[in-house]
Amino acid sequence: MTAGLVTAGQRSKHQLLLAPHLHSDGSPNRLLAWLGDGMHALLLDLFLHAAGPGLRAKFAHGEAALLPAASPPTDEGGEAEAGGEAGGEAGEAERGVPVAMRLLHAAFLSLCAASHSPESLAELRREAPALEASGRLARILGAAARLRRRYQSQCDPRVLLARARARARGAVERSVAEGRLYAVRRRASRPPEEEGPAGADCEVTCPAGGGTLTLVLACAVRPADVAALRRASELSDKVRAALDALSSRGAPGPGCAPGCEAGLVECSRRAVLRLSGRFCELESTRLRGLAERAAARRASTSQRRSLLVGCESTLALRRLAELALALEARHPLREASAGEAGEAGGQAPLQRLHAWMDSLCAAHEAGKVGQLVEIGTTFVEGLLAT
């Protein structure tokens, strides 16, 4: 196996030039120091990373041809490629062949520029004075140097993981902040557990636009609703305890060493990130729809009761996604050749975390909202017991 890189089929046979260590004796690959970090990252993106265009495989297996589908970049275009390396999520179109070809031309240009010695550059200036006089040579050399030095990978699994985490964390944080805006104030003089089946009016505060909206619901608070509210309150306490316990353990471990593709970032890990955002989206959409119907006086009695219980329980449910992200972040990235460990530091393994978030989303999508608190409570109780 090539040191530090994933093996999948024959892929390890094509990594020899760009691997951090030599295949024969494990000594450091000195070619990488000459290439520079930026050029090394660019070549990995173009040829080897699974999320990249895979030019080597496409050309070798006849899936693409080296045709001029896009014009080679000018020196100004080369500067744009070199200067725009630091961010922006590469979309599907950006990973297509035309952009890959432009980057490939930029890589060749940079490698050619790096291969020049001061003597050969002086000779080039003598033989092509127009190139020197126009300033084009200086721009090419400057762009090539920036590309070798500053390009940041867009396809490395760890880069993609960082972006997925940032998206999921942002979505969950916004959802939790929205959940804190929901509130219920009962206008009855008696506590809800003593109310009869007729119930009483309640004031429900919901987010609306850039602020909040207060609705008065004529809602029958039934014993089943009281029990649901009690379970939601208990879940909220347990989620808070689980998050506090995770915080007390300190920062998560570093995971794989740099240069490791980390199992291409496990499927379960990616699913947990995606499902966390999806669950918060489902919860926000459900309550927003109920609040809009209640504001338009089109909500049935059952829907008003659902809005009442939902306003009380939504923050606890949204914090389940926050807990899932906290658990995912504490799982170190595994080596590609290793199987996923069962229990990592007394936490739920990634497969179990994935299954839990999947069941929450499935229950939400099926309209079985009443099961959400039960599913969440069962999982968090098991987590606290470990």
C-alpha positions in Angstrom: 0.0 0.0 0.0 1.3 3.5 -0.9 2.0 5.2 2.4 -0.6 7.6 3.6 -3.0 7.2 0.7 -6.2 5.1 0.1 -6.0 1.9 -1.8 -9.1 1.0 -3.9 -8.6 -1.5 -6.6 -5.5 -0.5 -8.6 -5.5 3.2 -7.6 -2.5 2.8 -5.4 -0.5 1.8 -8.5 -1.0 5.3 -9.9 0.0 7.3 -6.8 3.8 6.7 -6.9 4.8 10.2 -8.1 2.6 12.1 -5.7 2.7 9.9 -2.6 4.4 11.5 0.4 6.8 8.6 0.7 8.5 6.4 -1.8 6.8 3.0 -2.5 10.1 1.1 -2.3 11.7 2.1 1.0 9.3 4.5 2.6 11.7 7.5 2.4 10.3 11.0 1.9 9.3 11.9 -1.6 11.6 14.8 -2.4 9.6 15.6 -5.6 6.9 17.1 -3.5 9.3 19.7 -2.0 10.2 20.8 -5.5 6.5 20.9 -6.6 5.4 23.0 -3.7 2.2 22.4 -1.6 -0.1 24.2 -4.0 1.1 22.3 -7.1 0.9 19.0 -5.2 -2.6 19.7 -4.1 -3.6 20.7 -7.7 -2.2 17.5 -9.2 -4.0 15.4 -6.6 -7.2 17.2 -7.4 -6.9 16.7 -11.1 -5.7 13.1 -11.2 -6.3 11.2 -8.0 -8.9 12.5 -5.6 -12.2 10.6 -5.9 -14.2 13.9 -5.8 -12.0 15.4 -8.6 -12.3 15.0 -12.4 -10.0 11.9 -12.4 -8.2 13.0 -15.6 -5.7 10.1 -15.6 -8.4 7.5 -15.5 -10.6 9.2 -18.0 -7.9 9.6 -20.6 -6.4 6.1 -19.9 -9.8 4.3 -20.2 -11.1 6.3 -23.2 -13.8 8.3 -21.3 -12.3 11.6 -22.5 -9.9 12.9 -25.0 -7.3 15.6 -24.8 -9.2 17.9 -27.2 -9.2 21.7 -27.0 -12.8 21.9 -25.6 -11.7 25.1 -23.9 -9.0 27.5 -25.0 -5.9 27.4 -22.9 -5.9 30.1 -20.3 -4.0 33.3 -21.0 -1.5 34.7 -18.5 -4.4 36.8 -17.0 -6.5 33.6 -16.9 -3.6 31.8 -15.2 -3.5 34.5 -12.6 -7.2 34.2 -12.0 -6.8 30.5 -11.4 -3.8 31.0 -9.1 -5.4 33.8 -7.2 -8.9 32.3 -6.8 -7.7 29.1 -5.1 -8.7 29.9 -1.6 -12.3 28.9 -1.2 -15.7 28.8 -2.8 -17.3 25.4 -3.0 -16.6 23.8 -6.4 -19.9 23.1 -8.0 -20.7 20.3 -10.4 -19.9 22.5 -13.4 -16.6 23.6 -12.0 -15.5 19.9 -11.7 -16.3 19.3 -15.4 -13.8 18.7 -18.1 -13.4 22.3 -19.5 -12.4 23.7 -16.1 -10.2 20.7 -15.4 -8.5 21.3 -18.7 -7.9 24.9 -17.9 -6.4 23.9 -14.5 -4.3 21.3 -16.3 -2.9 23.9 -18.7 -2.2 26.1 -15.7 -0.4 23.2 -14.0 1.7 22.6 -17.1 2.6 26.3 -17.4 3.6 26.4 -13.8 5.7 23.3 -14.0 7.5 24.7 -17.1 8.1 28.0 -15.4 9.5 26.2 -12.3 11.9 24.1 -14.4 13.7 27.2 -15.7 17.0 28.2 -14.1 18.2 31.8 -14.0 20.5 31.0 -17.0 17.7 29.6 -19.1 15.4 32.5 -18.2 18.1 35.0 -19.2 18.4 33.1 -22.6 14.6 33.2 -23.0 14.6 36.9 -22.5 17.3 37.4 -25.1 15.5 35.2 -27.6 12.0 36.6 -27.0 12.5 40.3 -26.2 8.8 41.0 -27.1 7.7 38.6 -24.4 9.8 40.4 -21.8 9.0 43.9 -23.0 5.2 43.3 -22.9 5.5 42.1 -19.3 3.8 38.9 -20.1 6.7 36.8 -19.0 6.7 38.4 -15.6 3.0 37.8 -15.3 3.3 34.2 -16.2 6.1 33.6 -13.8 4.3 35.4 -11.0 1.0 33.5 -11.6 2.9 30.2 -11.8 4.6 30.9 -8.5 1.4 31.8 -6.8 -0.2 28.6 -8.1 2.6 26.5 -6.7 2.5 28.2 -3.4 -1.1 29.1 -2.7 -3.5 26.7 -4.4 -5.7 24.9 -1.9 -7.3 21.6 -2.7 -11.0 21.6 -3.6 -11.4 17.8 -3.8 -9.4 16.5 -0.8 -11.9 14.5 1.4 -10.8 16.4 4.5 -11.6 19.7 2.7 -15.0 18.5 1.6 -15.6 17.2 5.1 -14.8 20.7 6.6 -17.2 22.3 4.2 -20.0 19.7 4.9 -19.5 20.3 8.6 -19.6 24.1 8.2 -22.9 23.8 6.2 -24.5 21.4 8.7 -23.3 23.4 11.7 -24.6 26.6 10.2 -28.0 25.1 9.4 -28.4 23.6 12.9 -27.3 26.7 14.7 -29.8 28.8 12.7 -32.5 26.2 13.5 -31.8 26.1 17.2 -31.8 29.9 17.3 -35.2 29.9 15.6 -36.4 27.2 18.0 -35.7 29.5 20.9 -38.2 32.0 19.5 -41.2 29.6 20.0 -42.9 30.1 23.3 -46.3 29.3 24.9 -48.0 31.2 27.6 -51.2 29.7 29.0 -53.9 32.2 29.9 -55.8 29.7 32.2 -55.7 30.3 35.9 -55.3 26.6 36.6 -52.2 24.5 35.7 -52.6 22.4 32.6 -52.7 19.1 34.4 -55.8 20.3 36.3 -57.7 21.6 33.2 -60.7 19.8 32.0 -61.2 18.6 28.4 -62.4 22.1 27.4 -59.0 23.6 28.0 -58.3 27.3 27.7 -56.8 29.9 25.4 -53.0 29.9 25.0 -50.7 32.6 23.6 -48.2 31.1 21.2 -45.2 33.1 20.0 -43.7 32.1 16.7 -41.0 33.5 14.4 -42.4 35.5 11.5 -40.3 37.4 9.0 -37.6 39.2 10.9 -39.5 39.2 14.2 -42.1 37.2 16.1 -45.8 36.7 15.9 -48.1 36.1 18.9 -51.2 34.0 18.3 -54.1 33.3 20.6 -55.2 29.7 20.3 -58.5 28.3 21.6 -57.0 24.9 22.3 -58.2 22.0 24.4 -55.2 20.8 26.5 -55.9 17.1 26.9 -54.2 14.6 29.1 -52.3 13.2 26.1 -51.0 16.7 25.4 -49.9 17.2 29.0 -48.0 13.8 28.8 -46.4 14.9 25.5 -45.2 18.2 27.0 -43.8 16.4 30.0 -41.8 14.0 27.9 -40.5 16.9 25.8 -39.3 18.6 28.9 -37.6 15.5 30.1 -35.9 15.1 26.7 -34.7 18.7 26.8 -33.0 18.0 30.2 -31.4 14.9 28.9 -30.1 16.5 25.7 -28.6 19.3 27.8 -26.9 16.8 30.1 -25.5 14.9 27.1 -24.1 18.0 25.5 -22.6 19.1 28.9 -21.0 15.7 29.3 -19.4 16.0 25.8 -18.2 19.5 26.5 -16.5 18.3 29.7 -14.4 15.8 27.8 -12.4 18.6 26.1 -11.7 19.0 22.4 -12.0 16.0 20.0 -9.0 14.1 18.9 -6.9 15.1 15.8 -8.0 12.1 13.7 -5.8 10.9 10.8 -2.5 12.5 10.1 -2.3 15.0 7.2 -1.9 13.3 3.8 -4.3 10.5 4.8 -7.5 10.4 2.8 -9.3 9.2 5.9 -11.3 6.4 4.4 -12.6 9.0 1.8 -14.6 10.2 4.9 -16.9 7.5 5.9 -20.4 7.3 4.4 -22.0 7.3 7.8 -20.2 10.5 8.7 -21.4 12.3 5.6 -24.9 11.0 6.2 -25.0 12.3 9.8 -24.1 15.8 8.6 -26.6 15.7 5.8 -29.5 14.3 7.9 -28.8 16.7 10.8 -29.6 19.7 8.5 -32.5 17.8 6.9 -34.1 17.1 10.3 -33.9 20.7 11.3 -35.4 21.7 7.9 -38.3 19.3 8.4 -39.0 20.6 11.9 -38.9 24.3 10.8 -41.2 23.6 7.8 -43.7 21.7 9.9 -44.1 24.4 12.6 -44.0 27.2 10.1 -46.9 25.6 8.2 -49.0 25.1 11.4 -48.3 28.7 12.5 -49.4 30.1 9.1 -52.6 28.1 9.2 -53.3 29.2 12.7 -52.7 32.9 11.8 -55.1 32.6 8.8 -57.7 31.0 11.1 -57.6 27.8 9.0 -56.2 25.5 11.6 -58.3 22.6 12.8 -58.5 21.8 16.5 -56.0 19.0 16.0 -53.6 21.3 14.3 -53.9 23.9 17.0 -53.0 21.3 19.6 -50.1 20.1 17.4 -48.8 23.7 17.2 -49.1 24.1 21.0 -47.2 20.9 21.7 -44.7 21.6 18.9 -43.9 25.1 20.2 -43.0 23.5 23.6 -41.0 20.6 22.2 -39.3 22.0 19.1 -36.2 23.3 20.8 -35.5 19.9 22.4 -35.9 18.2 19.0 -33.7 20.7 17.2 -31.0 20.2 19.8 -31.0 16.5 18.9 -29.3 17.6 15.7 -26.9 19.7 17.7 -26.1 16.6 19.7 -25.6 14.5 16.6 -23.0 17.0 15.2 -21.2 17.1 18.5 -20.9 13.3 18.5 -19.8 13.2 14.9 -17.1 15.8 15.5 -15.6 13.6 18.3 -15.2 10.6 16.1 -11.6 10.6 14.7 -11.2 10.0 11.0 -10.3 6.4 10.4 -7.6 5.0 8.1 -9.0 3.6 4.9 -7.7 0.2 5.6 -9.2 0.0 9.0 -12.8 -1.1 9.8 -15.0 1.3 11.6 -14.5 0.8 15.3 -17.5 -0.3 17.4 -17.4 2.2 20.3 -15.2 5.2 20.2 -14.6 6.7 23.6 -17.9 5.5 25.1 -19.9 7.1 22.3 -22.3 5.8 19.7 -20.4 4.6 16.7 -21.0 6.4 13.4 -23.2 3.7 12.0 -25.6 3.9 15.0 -25.6 7.7 14.9 -26.4 7.5 11.2 -29.3 5.1 11.8 -30.6 7.3 14.6 -30.7 10.4 12.5 -32.2 8.4 9.6 -35.0 7.2 11.8 -35.8 10.7 13.1 -36.0 12.0 9.5 -38.1 9.1 8.4 -40.6 9.5 11.2 -40.8 13.3 10.5 -41.3 12.7 6.7 -44.0 10.1 7.5 -45.9 12.5 9.7 -45.3 10.4 12.8 -44.2 13.5 14.8 -45.3 11.9 18.1 -42.5 9.3 17.8 -39.8 11.9 17.6 -39.5 12.5 21.3 -39.6 8.8 22.0 -36.8 8.0 19.4 -34.7 10.9 20.8 -35.2 9.9 24.4 -34.3 6.3 23.8 -31.0 7.2 22.1 -30.0 9.9 24.6 -30.7 7.7 27.6 -28.5 5.0 26.0 -25.8 7.6 25.4 -25.9 8.8 29.0 -25.7 5.3 30.3 -22.4 4.6 28.6 
